[in-house]
């Protein structure tokens, strides 16, 4: 028997590498063929940093260990879920699905990725064949089930379920968590602000300058809009996602004006096409008419002398935006300068056929100032008459100044006259709770359910591949989400079903649903790509968020002490959980 020489071994290894390269090329060709066959594959994530290497190191070490052990192709099921609702509330809004599917659609390791891994201490002892394996990976053998983006979701019920080769679905974990965690947290924060502000208030996202990095800023604008905000100050987010953009001017614009000499172009074309050669003169004329009625105003609304440079700044801004004049009135003093100056410019614009939009308050007691500002405007309209000042009292009042959920609640309690809120820091940083805490857990391998046990009952997982349903009451409100084992009968309308708490034996109830809504859709089907029926548009998700929240009982949504929403399992799944728990838990011995 001859012993293989080193050259023989090297030749064998070279042949094997060539075979693997051929396999990789074949897979790439299959992927191309898949696309040619009409499979729906989304474009890349909006952030170019989302690559296969946007992962934790231990995902790669586990993938290598699976591959080294020959278990990388075992069929595995993972679930992505969270354990508790954020912000002391009782609901969460699911967001980030589109980006997750973009990532899955384009999941692959490039030659540059592999070269980097080989240069690291982690990869330097890994065989070349493993890197060939990575180069051939994609999501063509993965299936993804998900709840609908923008829908209300609850603890323990999976947001995503992934089925596929063990090493592949393991490698998807960190990136999916990154794409879903912040998106869902931000959308939930926005939805909570909307609930407290009311449906009629305009909510403006102003957080870009305070966001945690560029991606945090753009993502915040996107998911705030999904959660119920009306517009953003972020121009790039407006371009990428079609979100309306809003903005006026800062204090610096007012401060940059030292007087009338800073108004360089005084001409304004009126709405009817005629020309006003000296708009500043018209503004000063209107200021004199205001001064003539000053002593007839309510005592606390009378002013003495306004800041001339502020009046010049308002005039120059109106010359630039006669159709969209909204002035920041608190640079010097709201009641003593900002409001009289705004009214002078607004009256001049009205004479030329334009209507001022409103004012913005960025400091002080917003409840008091908004109410006195509205009173000021009403006084002017009453004293000058509708012919001169019609609708002046109805202009919008926008407030900013570090507003958050508690401020909105306080304003609602004490009363205010604010029509729009500009909200930044507390919204985009989720200052009240900076992380949602989604997790990604293995629940089944090769058809065998797996469970993770813990002394902390909150960290015990619900094993096996599951279906989920939302059951509705006779009044049309969502009352419970229930999980069942795959293969169990689907809950039926009008048929009584026992719903049980997953771990607490005494918590159970019969439910007779008036409507049953399946929670999980197949959104990525391996070689077929994204299901064509899946609508991932931002407007659809935004509308779904509003409707999904509307379906909840008011006590689940209230600001203080909300009632927990019920999440249950079927009787069959309950029994299975506890049987497996007992089978897997070690039995102690006392001596």
VOGU-3710 file (C-alpha; in Angstrom, 3 decimals, decimal comma):
1> xxxxxxxxxx> 0,000/0,000/0,000  1,497/3,309/-1,060  1,465/6,312/1,229  0,192/9,585/-0,294  2,962/12,118/-0,786  2,660/15,771/0,214  2,287/16,558/-3,481  -0,606/14,061/-3,736  -2,304/15,637/-0,741  -1,843/19,136/-2,165
11> xxxxxxxxxx> -3,209/17,964/-5,519  -6,257/16,476/-3,777  -6,844/19,665/-1,839  -6,493/21,711/-5,037  -9,000/19,471/-6,819  -11,402/19,828/-3,916  -11,058/23,609/-3,938  -11,715/23,675/-7,690  -14,786/21,507/-7,192  -16,036/23,862/-4,509
21> xxxxxxxxxx> -15,399/26,884/-6,723  -17,358/25,160/-9,468  -20,144/24,514/-6,985  -20,100/28,167/-6,013  -20,293/29,243/-9,650  -23,157/26,829/-10,135  -24,973/28,358/-7,179  -24,404/31,851/-8,548  -25,797/30,658/-11,860  -28,793/29,152/-10,092
31> xxxxxxxxxx> -29,359/32,453/-8,325  -29,250/34,259/-11,663  -31,631/31,681/-13,143  -33,925/32,204/-10,178  -34,105/35,893/-10,992  -34,591/35,238/-14,669  -37,545/33,021/-13,787  -39,328/36,043/-12,334  -38,558/35,696/-8,636  -39,018/38,908/-6,705
41> xxxxxxxxxx> -35,744/40,001/-5,170  -35,608/43,393/-3,467  -32,828/45,907/-3,950  -30,091/46,344/-1,385  -30,699/47,937/2,003  -30,830/51,718/2,046  -27,729/51,757/4,245  -24,708/50,395/2,387  -23,192/49,227/5,694  -25,698/46,368/5,798
51> xxxxxxxxxx> -23,569/43,485/4,519  -22,965/39,882/5,539  -20,175/41,167/7,820  -22,599/43,359/9,776  -22,728/40,587/12,329  -21,280/39,475/15,632  -18,079/37,451/15,580  -19,668/34,530/17,355  -22,091/34,011/14,464  -19,084/33,224/12,277
61> xxxxxxxxxx> -17,412/31,007/14,856  -20,656/29,045/15,271  -21,047/28,759/11,498  -17,505/27,419/11,273  -18,140/24,944/14,073  -21,346/23,746/12,366  -19,463/23,365/9,084  -16,506/21,629/10,731  -18,901/19,228/12,407  -20,910/18,570/9,243
71> xxxxxxxxxx> -24,153/19,911/10,755  -24,378/23,199/8,835  -27,153/21,937/6,549  -29,466/20,654/9,280  -32,937/22,205/8,885  -33,427/24,775/11,668  -36,179/27,150/12,761  -35,421/30,437/14,531  -37,876/33,017/15,853  -37,295/36,742/16,375
81> xxxxxxxxxx> -39,422/38,229/19,161  -39,296/40,497/22,214  -40,179/39,820/25,831  -41,747/43,086/27,065  -43,436/46,114/25,525  -41,420/49,346/25,699  -42,140/52,662/27,456  -44,252/51,053/30,212  -46,919/50,504/27,572  -48,890/47,488/26,417
91> xxxxxxxxxx> -48,308/47,459/22,684  -45,475/47,619/20,150  -45,461/48,527/16,457  -43,536/46,155/14,185  -41,231/47,920/11,741  -38,115/47,092/9,740  -39,548/44,253/7,642  -38,737/45,807/4,279  -35,092/46,330/5,232  -34,934/42,797/6,639
101> xxxxxxxxxx> -36,173/41,377/3,336  -33,739/43,570/1,409  -30,952/42,053/3,493  -32,206/38,494/2,974  -32,639/39,128/-0,763  -28,998/40,119/-1,126  -27,342/37,995/1,538  -23,929/36,854/0,344  -20,254/36,942/1,260  -18,008/38,663/-1,259
111> xxxxxxxxxx> -14,371/37,926/-2,070  -13,395/41,068/-0,139  -15,401/39,865/2,879  -13,560/36,564/2,853  -10,151/38,165/2,394  -10,813/40,317/5,451  -11,928/37,320/7,518  -8,795/35,411/6,571  -6,692/38,290/7,897  -8,284/38,242/11,343
121> xxxxxxxxxx> -7,256/36,111/14,361  -10,691/34,494/14,175  -10,274/33,358/10,583  -6,576/32,676/10,309  -6,923/29,041/11,397  -10,056/28,309/9,372  -9,667/26,132/6,290  -9,947/27,585/2,797  -12,811/25,194/2,176  -14,876/26,970/4,832
131> xxxxxxxxxx> -14,370/30,288/3,076  -15,412/28,643/-0,178  -18,518/27,529/1,675  -19,196/31,135/2,772  -18,744/32,396/-0,786  -21,489/30,031/-1,935  -24,015/31,034/0,712  -27,267/32,839/-0,041  -30,866/32,720/1,201  -32,252/30,592/-1,626
141> xxxxxxxxxx> -32,978/27,755/0,821  -34,458/30,006/3,516  -38,117/30,700/4,192  -39,195/33,763/6,183  -42,603/34,176/7,809  -43,493/37,539/9,332  -46,196/39,655/10,821  -47,204/42,637/8,699  -45,043/45,741/8,925  -46,854/48,501/10,792
151> xxxxxxxxxx> -49,080/46,101/12,720  -49,389/46,097/16,490  -47,464/43,201/18,031  -47,039/41,760/21,501  -44,424/39,974/23,640  -43,422/36,394/22,841  -45,343/36,281/19,565  -42,700/36,003/16,793  -42,213/38,979/14,522  -40,161/36,811/12,153
161> xxxxxxxxxx> -39,763/33,049/11,769  -36,893/31,765/9,680  -36,549/28,227/8,387  -33,470/27,013/6,570  -29,984/25,494/6,791  -28,665/25,891/10,333  -25,497/27,820/9,503  -27,303/30,161/7,108  -30,150/31,169/9,401  -27,655/31,492/12,261
171> xxxxxxxxxx> -25,623/33,978/10,226  -28,719/36,114/9,582  -29,394/36,692/13,292  -27,480/39,816/14,269  -28,296/41,827/11,172  -32,013/41,060/11,407  -32,044/42,075/15,060  -30,250/45,303/14,180  -32,752/46,098/11,422  -35,872/45,335/13,485
181> xxxxxxxxxx> -35,007/46,452/17,038  -34,591/50,194/16,526  -37,191/50,433/13,765  -39,892/48,880/15,954  -38,869/50,888/19,010  -38,978/54,169/17,086  -42,291/53,405/15,381  -43,781/52,540/18,767  -42,459/55,761/20,283  -43,991/57,748/17,428
191> xxxxxxxxxx> -47,337/55,960/17,769  -47,417/56,720/21,499  -46,758/60,406/20,810  -49,603/60,358/18,296  -52,001/58,821/20,808  -51,261/61,476/23,428  -51,268/64,394/20,979  -54,564/63,337/19,381  -55,440/62,665/15,776  -55,949/66,335/14,841
201> xxxxxxxxxx> -52,518/67,635/15,847  -49,772/67,837/13,255  -46,641/66,006/14,406  -43,312/67,008/12,892  -40,137/64,978/13,364  -37,252/67,393/14,050  -34,633/64,987/15,407  -31,881/64,718/12,797  -29,362/66,907/14,617  -29,822/64,945/17,853
211> xxxxxxxxxx> -29,973/61,452/16,337  -27,397/58,763/17,060  -25,528/59,011/13,797  -26,546/59,405/10,193  -28,421/56,109/9,932  -30,193/56,817/13,213  -31,370/60,137/11,800  -32,667/58,793/8,490  -34,219/55,689/10,064  -35,897/57,824/12,736
221> xxxxxxxxxx> -37,566/59,980/10,091  -38,788/56,914/8,223  -40,208/55,044/11,183  -41,621/58,147/12,895  -43,669/58,667/9,742  -44,773/55,018/9,830  -45,812/55,467/13,469  -48,057/58,445/12,765  -45,965/61,598/12,342  -46,974/63,853/9,465
231> xxxxxxxxxx> -43,677/65,240/8,195  -39,951/65,526/8,842  -37,308/68,226/8,733  -34,895/65,647/7,262  -34,544/66,409/3,557  -32,624/63,217/2,736  -35,307/61,075/4,368  -37,885/62,977/2,354  -36,008/62,169/-0,841  -35,491/58,483/-0,043
241> xxxxxxxxxx> -38,923/57,644/1,338  -41,322/60,272/0,006  -42,012/61,748/3,433  -43,326/65,351/3,389  -40,639/67,809/4,530  -41,344/70,852/6,697  -39,285/73,670/8,134  -39,131/77,443/8,599  -36,200/79,344/10,088  -34,054/79,353/13,222
251> xxxxxxxxxx> -33,240/82,038/15,773  -30,013/82,653/13,868  -31,999/83,967/10,911  -33,623/86,594/13,114  -30,338/87,412/14,851  -28,569/87,850/11,505  -30,683/90,948/10,822  -29,392/94,158/12,430  -32,134/96,381/11,007  -33,896/97,420/7,832
261> xxxxxxxxxx> -30,583/97,740/6,030  -30,456/93,942/5,876  -33,552/93,824/3,674  -31,895/94,176/0,278  -34,742/93,399/-2,104  -37,975/95,143/-1,008  -40,146/94,284/-4,024  -42,900/91,640/-3,807  -45,195/90,438/-6,576  -48,751/90,244/-5,235
271> xxxxxxxxxx> -50,938/87,195/-5,672  -52,857/88,916/-8,477  -49,643/89,679/-10,385  -49,372/93,350/-9,458  -46,131/94,609/-7,956  -45,536/96,071/-4,508  -42,332/98,063/-4,931  -41,686/98,573/-1,205  -43,002/95,731/0,938  -41,100/96,906/4,086
281> xxxxxxxxxx> -42,943/100,234/3,873  -46,254/98,356/3,738  -45,201/96,353/6,809  -44,401/99,563/8,722  -47,782/100,960/7,711  -49,470/97,872/9,159  -47,424/98,218/12,348  -48,802/101,752/12,783  -52,353/100,398/12,420  -51,591/97,875/15,144
291> xxxxxxxxxx> -50,172/100,518/17,437  -53,367/102,514/16,963  -55,451/99,724/18,537  -52,852/98,645/21,115  -54,549/100,362/24,064  -57,828/98,594/23,273  -56,182/95,177/23,677  -56,493/93,119/26,862  -54,130/94,635/29,409  -51,587/91,813/29,489
301> xxxxxxxxxx> -51,461/91,723/25,682  -50,403/95,335/25,197  -46,834/95,914/24,086  -44,645/98,985/24,183  -41,979/98,719/21,499  -40,997/95,753/19,378  -37,540/94,717/18,237  -36,966/96,398/14,869  -34,356/93,900/13,679  -36,831/91,069/14,321
311> xxxxxxxxxx> -39,445/92,890/12,251  -36,898/93,284/9,465  -36,088/89,556/9,646  -39,760/88,589/9,420  -40,177/90,944/6,472  -37,240/89,479/4,553  -38,463/85,947/5,220  -41,952/86,865/3,991  -40,413/88,335/0,855  -38,801/84,933/0,228
321> xxxxxxxxxx> -41,864/82,847/1,184  -45,045/84,906/0,848  -47,152/81,742/0,493  -45,546/79,951/3,447  -44,792/82,598/6,047  -44,387/80,965/9,456  -42,346/82,960/11,971  -40,357/81,886/15,016  -41,562/84,512/17,512  -39,566/83,850/20,689
331> xxxxxxxxxx> -36,109/85,183/19,779  -36,594/88,223/22,029  -40,075/88,215/23,614  -43,181/86,442/22,352  -45,909/88,833/23,525  -43,928/92,071/23,578  -42,195/91,720/20,207  -42,609/88,496/18,249  -46,397/88,495/17,950  -46,864/92,201/17,072
341> xxxxxxxxxx> -44,102/91,898/14,462  -45,670/88,744/13,018  -49,076/90,425/12,793  -47,651/93,451/10,965  -46,086/91,210/8,309  -49,149/88,940/8,120  -51,466/91,951/7,543  -49,166/93,277/4,822  -49,174/89,876/3,121  -52,952/89,697/3,338
351> xxxxxxxxxx> -53,292/93,018/1,542  -51,290/91,513/-1,321  -53,452/88,383/-1,466  -51,362/86,003/0,661  -52,253/84,228/3,892  -49,674/83,803/6,649  -49,295/80,210/7,854  -48,579/80,792/11,544  -46,073/81,128/14,366  -43,661/78,828/16,175
361> xxxxxxxxxx> -42,883/78,814/19,890  -39,564/77,271/20,894  -39,238/78,180/24,567  -41,123/79,102/27,714  -44,416/77,866/29,132  -45,988/76,427/26,008  -49,457/76,071/27,519  -49,575/79,692/28,697  -47,841/81,203/25,680  -49,970/79,335/23,156
371> xxxxxxxxxx> -53,181/80,404/24,870  -52,097/84,052/25,184  -50,826/84,029/21,602  -54,214/82,845/20,382  -55,884/85,514/22,514  -53,538/88,133/21,024  -54,465/87,117/17,479  -58,176/87,126/18,310  -57,875/90,601/19,804  -56,228/91,894/16,628
381> xxxxxxxxxx> -58,861/90,310/14,404  -61,705/91,668/16,559  -60,344/95,209/16,704  -59,310/95,518/13,053  -62,275/93,613/11,658  -62,505/90,741/9,239  -61,993/92,959/6,213  -58,419/93,673/7,279  -57,536/90,741/9,535  -59,856/87,918/8,520
391> xxxxxxxxxx> -58,676/84,482/9,750  -55,662/85,931/11,560  -56,861/84,224/14,730  -56,921/80,858/12,927  -53,252/80,720/11,896  -51,395/77,677/13,161  -49,357/77,672/16,342  -46,418/75,268/16,257  -44,469/74,367/19,383  -41,073/72,754/19,766
401> xxxxxxxxxx> -38,638/72,985/22,749  -37,673/69,470/23,891  -41,196/68,086/23,661  -41,865/64,467/24,584  -44,734/62,204/25,567  -45,016/63,511/29,137  -45,049/67,131/27,924  -47,848/66,324/25,476  -49,829/64,669/28,270  -49,307/67,664/30,550
411> xxxxxxxxxx> -50,384/70,082/27,823  -53,527/68,069/27,284  -54,267/68,196/31,012  -53,685/71,947/31,353  -55,028/73,063/27,979  -53,264/74,717/25,065  -53,824/76,272/21,644  -51,100/74,393/19,768  -51,863/72,956/16,334  -48,506/71,322/15,533
421> xxxxxxxxxx> -45,623/69,907/17,519  -42,000/69,686/16,427  -40,460/66,767/18,308  -36,824/65,738/18,138  -34,466/64,476/20,823  -36,836/62,344/22,898  -38,398/60,827/19,797  -35,329/59,818/17,787  -33,152/58,750/20,722  -36,038/56,972/22,477
431> xxxxxxxxxx> -34,656/58,539/25,643  -37,318/56,955/27,837  -36,194/53,456/26,762  -33,251/53,202/24,360  -33,660/49,526/23,318  -36,527/47,155/22,608  -34,659/43,961/23,430  -35,622/41,690/20,552  -34,051/38,230/20,664  -33,513/35,472/18,095
441> xxxxxxxxxx> -33,983/31,952/19,427  -33,678/28,447/18,022  -36,990/26,609/18,445  -36,588/23,547/16,215  -33,888/21,454/14,499  -34,622/18,725/11,943  -38,276/18,755/12,962  -37,447/18,311/16,670  -38,680/21,166/18,909  -36,050/22,730/21,171
451> xxxxxxxxxx> -36,551/24,733/24,358  -34,305/27,102/26,303  -34,790/26,895/30,070  -33,951/29,516/32,669  -34,520/30,283/36,310  -35,993/33,530/34,982  -39,392/32,442/33,649  -39,363/35,357/31,222  -36,434/33,815/29,381  -37,936/30,367/28,853
461> xxxxxxxxxx> -38,732/29,943/25,164  -41,834/28,470/23,587  -40,553/25,463/21,589  -41,353/24,302/18,105  -42,594/25,803/14,885  -45,818/27,680/15,601  -48,731/29,440/13,953  -50,269/32,591/15,404  -53,736/34,136/15,275  -55,415/37,290/16,534
471> xxxxxxxxxx> -58,898/36,727/17,922  -61,504/39,499/17,963  -64,442/40,118/20,279  -68,082/40,583/19,285  -67,462/44,362/19,281  -64,660/44,028/16,726  -61,779/44,650/19,117  -58,645/42,505/19,276  -58,709/40,594/22,574  -56,007/37,909/22,442
481> xxxxxxxxxx> -53,118/36,630/20,301  -52,888/32,850/20,473  -50,105/30,547/19,269  -50,738/26,964/18,195  -48,587/24,063/17,094  -48,174/23,616/13,361  -50,754/21,057/12,294  -53,356/22,094/14,873  -56,781/23,124/13,541  -57,131/26,841/12,783
491> xxxxxxxxxx> -59,328/28,674/15,342  -62,824/29,154/13,928  -65,246/32,048/14,148  -67,984/31,319/16,669  -66,217/28,229/18,034  -65,063/28,262/21,647  -61,318/27,905/22,171  -59,362/27,489/25,398  -56,511/30,002/25,552  -53,828/29,523/28,187
501> xxxxxxxxxx> -50,953/31,567/29,546  -47,782/29,797/28,356  -46,399/29,281/31,856  -49,009/30,162/34,494  -51,436/27,293/34,992  -54,276/29,299/36,565  -54,408/31,930/33,803  -56,749/30,612/31,140  -59,971/31,618/29,430  -62,373/30,427/26,776
511> xxxxxxxxxx> -62,664/32,710/23,779  -65,439/32,698/21,173  -64,005/34,856/18,369  -66,100/36,945/15,984  -63,096/37,173/13,660  -59,835/35,238/13,349  -56,824/36,878/11,733  -53,705/34,812/10,898  -50,597/36,638/12,073  -47,840/35,140/9,913
521> xxxxxxxxxx> -47,379/35,499/6,170  -44,773/33,754/4,047  -42,789/36,804/2,905  -39,618/35,169/1,539  -39,825/31,761/-0,084  -36,263/30,833/-0,945  -35,908/30,412/-4,678  -39,207/32,236/-5,307  -38,061/35,346/-3,451  -40,470/37,861/-1,914
531> xxxxxxxxxx> -44,146/37,019/-2,254  -45,643/39,394/-4,888  -48,687/39,892/-2,645  -46,579/41,449/0,121  -47,041/45,240/0,109  -44,006/46,805/1,763  -44,723/50,439/0,890  -44,273/52,988/3,659  -47,747/54,447/3,112  -49,358/51,013/3,451
541> xxxxxxxxxx> -47,438/50,301/6,668  -48,365/53,736/8,026  -52,068/53,178/7,319  -51,850/49,681/8,816  -50,323/51,090/12,002  -53,213/53,504/12,460  -55,828/50,827/11,786  -54,120/48,211/13,947  -54,037/50,578/16,924  -57,676/51,494/16,335
551> xxxxxxxxxx> -58,615/47,825/16,769  -57,301/47,729/20,347  -59,416/48,477/23,393  -58,906/51,923/24,908  -57,660/50,471/28,192  -54,724/48,828/26,376  -53,733/52,230/24,987  -54,207/54,574/27,931  -51,240/56,609/29,097  -51,294/55,508/32,744
561> xxxxxxxxxx> -51,667/51,913/33,947  -52,715/50,324/30,650  -54,321/46,892/30,775  -51,978/44,125/29,538  -53,031/42,567/26,245  -53,419/38,789/26,453  -50,908/36,535/24,704  -51,803/32,864/24,943  -51,125/29,389/23,636  -53,531/26,625/22,740
571> xxxxxxxxxx> -54,186/23,829/25,222  -52,187/21,431/23,057  -49,180/23,751/22,890  -49,389/24,413/26,622  -49,203/20,693/27,381  -46,325/20,248/24,924  -44,317/23,108/26,460  -44,547/21,646/29,935  -43,895/18,070/28,858  -40,725/19,143/27,042
581> xxxxxxxxxx> -39,719/21,355/29,976  -39,867/18,375/32,320  -38,032/16,166/29,822  -35,164/18,641/29,365  -34,763/19,971/32,901  -32,162/18,073/34,970  -33,514/16,418/38,104  -31,697/17,515/41,223  -30,667/15,205/44,042  -30,690/16,100/47,722
591> x> -28,411/14,330/50,201
//
